[in-house]
Amino acid sequence: MDDRVRLSIANGIADVRLNRADKLNALDPAMFSAIADVGARLRENSRVRAVVLSGEGSAFCAGLDVERLVATTEGQSILPFADLGKRTHGIANFAQHLVWLWRELPVPVIAAVHGIAFGGGLQLMLGADIRYVAPGTRLAVIESKWGLVPDMAGTQLMRHLAREDVVRELTYTARIFSAEEALAYGFATRITDDPRAAALHTAHAIADRSPDAIRAAKRLLNLAAGCDAATGLAAETAEQARLLGTPNHVEAVRANLEQRAPQWRFA
């Protein structure tokens, strides 16, 4: 896995780094498999409280590897080991799972983006809960340049972040846009000179909070993206009822009153 993605975990923070710097972290079959493997490992680790996703070298991710694009013109699948028509991971196929898994992780994910985020790389970034982008970063919904469409959950993510006409213009034209435009559109949370340092800082702030409350908050916010108000309000009540009086709720109150660092319990 380390050939394509590096994973380290310390103090509840999972540091995930795409590790194909010589190819601008482009997505090849090995990268797809490595990302899926990391996602599975993080989901199973109840002590992870936040995830930082970034890329080694000069770019976050340049999208699908050009060699795979060429292979598709010769009748090969984008992923030779996967049938894209099959829903292999719930509502998603394998390629979509590589992005959707960050939304489905029970803890917040913060993307630290620099250099380039094209195509699949942009979609990977959009799968995060929070997205910090470096000045000078170039981004694009690049698929139409190659005669394709966004197919890694991008259409479902973009529609909740930017106006419909903006999403359509970027998708139809494959126009490269700036970090400043990404912020204005809603694709970036913040522009910062050192997005990875900012992401790690935010991850530590999240890790200081009750792990039960953070996981409940992510469940609520994920649900809110696609539910009606009645369902959302009922879910708020249910999550709060499960938190009230639990050991971590009691500890949060006591730690604040006693002005000390909390000692959280983990399932």
Residue pairs with C-beta under 8 A, 6 or more apart in sequence:
1 7
1 34
1 37
1 38
2 19
3 19
3 30
3 34
4 18
4 19
4 20
4 30
4 31
4 33
4 34
4 35
5 16
5 17
5 18
5 19
5 31
5 34
5 35
5 37
5 38
6 15
6 16
6 17
6 19
6 56
7 14
7 15
7 16
7 17
7 38
7 41
7 42
8 14
8 15
9 15
9 45
9 47
9 48
11 204
11 207
12 47
12 48
12 49
12 50
12 207
12 211
13 48
13 49
13 50
13 51
13 52
13 200
13 203
13 204
13 207
14 42
14 45
14 48
14 50
14 51
14 52
15 52
15 54
15 200
16 38
16 42
16 51
16 52
16 53
16 54
17 54
17 55
17 56
18 25
18 31
18 35
18 53
18 54
18 55
18 56
18 60
18 61
19 25
19 56
20 26
20 28
20 31
20 56
21 55
21 56
21 57
21 58
21 59
22 57
23 62
23 65
24 57
24 58
24 59
24 61
24 62
24 115
24 116
25 31
25 55
25 56
25 57
25 59
25 60
25 61
25 62
25 121
26 61
26 62
26 63
26 64
26 65
26 66
27 61
27 63
27 64
27 65
27 68
27 98
27 120
27 121
28 65
28 67
28 68
29 68
29 79
29 80
29 81
31 65
32 79
32 82
32 94
32 95
32 98
33 81
35 98
35 101
35 124
36 94
36 97
36 98
36 101
39 97
39 98
39 101
39 102
39 105
42 48
42 51
42 105
42 107
43 101
43 104
43 105
43 106
46 266
46 267
47 266
48 107
49 107
49 203
49 206
49 207
49 211
49 214
50 107
50 108
50 109
50 110
50 202
50 203
50 204
50 206
50 207
50 214
51 102
51 105
51 107
51 108
51 109
51 110
51 203
52 109
52 110
52 112
52 196
52 199
52 200
52 203
53 102
53 109
53 110
53 111
53 112
53 124
53 125
53 128
53 199
54 60
54 111
54 112
54 113
54 114
54 195
54 196
54 199
55 61
55 113
55 114
55 115
57 115
58 114
58 115
58 116
59 114
59 115
59 116
59 117
59 121
60 111
60 112
60 113
60 114
60 115
60 116
60 117
60 121
60 124
60 125
60 137
61 116
61 117
61 118
61 120
61 121
61 124
61 125
62 116
62 118
62 119
62 121
63 118
63 119
63 120
63 121
63 122
63 142
64 78
64 119
64 120
68 78
68 79
69 146
71 80
72 78
77 83
77 84
78 84
78 95
79 94
79 95
82 88
82 93
82 94
82 95
83 93
84 93
84 94
84 95
84 151
85 93
86 93
86 94
87 93
88 94
88 97
89 96
89 97
89 100
89 101
90 104
91 100
92 100
92 153
95 151
95 152
96 151
96 152
96 153
98 120
98 124
98 152
99 120
99 123
99 124
99 126
99 127
99 152
99 153
99 154
99 157
100 127
100 153
101 127
102 109
102 124
102 127
102 128
102 129
103 109
103 127
103 129
103 157
103 222
104 222
106 215
106 218
106 219
107 206
107 211
107 214
107 215
107 218
108 129
108 130
108 203
108 206
108 214
108 218
109 127
109 128
109 129
109 130
110 128
110 129
110 130
110 131
110 132
110 199
110 202
110 203
111 124
111 125
111 127
111 128
111 130
111 131
111 132
111 199
112 132
112 195
112 196
112 198
112 199
113 125
113 131
113 132
113 133
113 134
113 137
113 139
113 188
113 195
114 133
114 134
114 137
114 195
114 196
115 134
115 136
115 137
115 138
116 137
116 138
116 139
117 124
117 125
117 133
117 137
117 138
117 139
117 140
118 138
118 139
118 140
118 142
118 176
119 140
119 141
119 142
119 143
119 150
120 152
122 139
122 140
122 141
122 142
122 154
122 187
123 150
123 152
123 153
123 154
123 157
124 152
125 131
125 139
125 187
126 153
126 154
126 157
126 158
126 161
126 187
127 153
127 157
129 218
129 221
130 189
130 199
130 202
131 187
131 188
131 189
132 188
132 189
132 190
132 191
132 192
132 195
132 196
132 198
132 199
132 202
133 139
133 179
133 182
133 183
133 188
133 189
133 190
133 191
133 192
133 195
134 179
134 191
134 192
134 193
134 194
134 195
135 179
135 191
135 193
136 178
136 179
137 178
137 179
137 182
138 176
138 177
138 178
139 176
139 177
139 178
139 179
139 181
139 182
139 187
140 170
140 174
140 175
140 176
140 177
141 150
141 154
141 158
141 167
141 170
141 171
141 174
142 174
143 149
143 150
143 151
143 171
143 174
144 171
144 172
144 173
144 174
145 174
149 155
149 171
150 158
150 171
155 167
155 171
158 167
158 170
158 171
158 187
159 167
160 225
161 185
161 186
161 187
162 170
162 185
162 186
162 187
163 185
166 185
169 175
170 177
170 185
177 185
179 188
179 191
180 191
182 188
183 189
183 190
183 191
190 198
192 198
206 214
208 261
208 262
209 252
210 243
210 248
210 249
210 251
210 252
210 262
210 264
211 248
211 264
211 266
212 243
212 246
212 248
212 249
213 243
213 248
213 249
213 252
216 239
216 242
216 243
217 239
219 235
219 239
220 232
220 235
220 236
220 239
223 231
223 232
223 235
224 232
227 235
243 249
247 265
248 262
248 264
248 265
251 262
251 263
251 264
251 265
252 262
254 262
255 261
255 262
255 263
